[in-house]
Amino acid sequence: VLTQPPSVSVAPGQTATIPCGGNKIGYKSVHWYQQRPGQAPVVVLYDDGDRPSGIPERFSGANSGDTATLTITGVEVGDEADYYCQVWDSSSDPVEFGGGTKLTVL
Amino acid sequence: QVQLRGSGPGLLKPADTLSLICTVSGASVSSNRHYWGWIRQPPGKGLEWIGSMSHRGNTYYNPSLKSRVTMSVDASTDHFSLKLHSVSAADTAVYFCARATIGAAGNWFDAWGQGTLVIVSS
């Protein structure tokens, strides 16, 4: 089970931190998705902190112990979206998604 | 650039079988580096993985849905499909087809279809 807070609020230009809790998640590879309203999710980080092409350096990640974290620095209005963490360690294991966190940019 | 496009009926009755197809362009379902699968999202709720499979036929299903799910991949046409049997109102959701990259430490979904809304109602 991956646990995320339902919502996080931050002012423009500030730093948003979104946690994803799970038992010994630090031993697993965590991936993060951004989903804007009415759109399909887009991966913003994979393997804890690697950014796909086109994702700004403002997006970073960390993973240790029982918590993985997505950090967005210099938050912009366009970052307002739902964010999901995901783990799929071994192809024979079920894919897990966190419940999602709605990021509101005040 | 890979593109996925899902298609299928948007309205079903309880006990029907949901059938969706995903058309892949810009990539091949025969890739050994990827899985092809489905994820759904009930209205206003989070993401739920349904299942994924390789072109070789290796299939991986959500245990909670496994008994009702059938998936297939057609390498000759670069399509893959989902069948969900005996649907109920609880299966009402947007269904996304998605490609997963097989990484060294884990797998992630790097390409998604636009989503197909399926409503189950009598």
Interface residues (C-beta under 8 A of the other chain):
Chain A: K28 S29 V30 H31 Y33 Q35 A40 P41 V42 V43 Y46 D47 P52 Y84 Q86 V87 W88 D89 S91 S92 P94 V95 E96 F97 G98 G99 G100
Chain B: Y35 I39 G46 L47 E48 W49 S52 N58 Y60 N62 P63 F96 A100 T101 I102 G103 A105 G106 N107 W108 F109 D110 W112 G113 Q114 G115
